[in-house]
Amino acid sequence: MNMAGSHGALAPTALLSAPPDGHTLLVGNSSPLVAVPILRKDVPYVPVRDFAPVSLMGWTPLLLVVTPNVPAKNLAELIRYARENPGKLTVAAANPPTIFTMAQLRTREKLDIATKEYPIDAAAMKALLDGEAHIMAAGLNNSLEHIKPGRLRAIATLSASRARLAPDVPTMAEAGVPGFAILPWVAMFAPGKTPPEIVERLSREVAAAMKRPDVREGLERAAFESQSSTPAELGAFLKDQLNVWGTVAREAGLQAH
């Protein structure tokens, strides 16, 4: 069942009351599991307490893109242009990963760039293409169709390695700004009191599914880079991500409300 809304927080909330029998699971991403608990005071769940990690499933790479009227072909030129034109550039943002990413860039490089939030990614992309905004941290699957014909220009990949579908786009570290760790990842969780033997079985099944050629090919076509993990590895990863995103929020002045 797809439970959209509230940046994905509806699904984790529903998992709180699910029986811990391995039949009700959450496939959720970094928005409801990391960003929402940091940005909202009314979230009824604590991810590391209320959910049992099953397996990481992968992530969708983000690309830092600009409109053609921004005279920057690489990250250094973009940073220099933003510094020379304070207040001129606007970021289009529609989800927590893009909001956190641009907040991190703005804070670390001391840039005067405004952020305008939109309800969904499609609206943010439309604003970018219509000239209402100039910069966006966009999902690879949403941006490639606009990059190839020149409607957008890719500046950097916001992940530790280059994206398979955009191998010519350098990472932020390769472009001169290391340390970016905001990723829109996806993982599977079970209710918190699910027996360990059930969790381990589920994790093995996810790992097996990720190795199937048809699954990998389908995910790659959707610009999704798959990666499984053990429950312990996902648990450690979740704690690290909460720390990373929390640090970005504090440094950027992103307030919980």
Order of alpha helices (4+ residues) and beta strands (2+ residues): alpha-beta-alpha-alpha-beta-beta-alpha-beta-alpha-beta-alpha-beta-alpha-beta-beta-alpha-alpha-beta-alpha
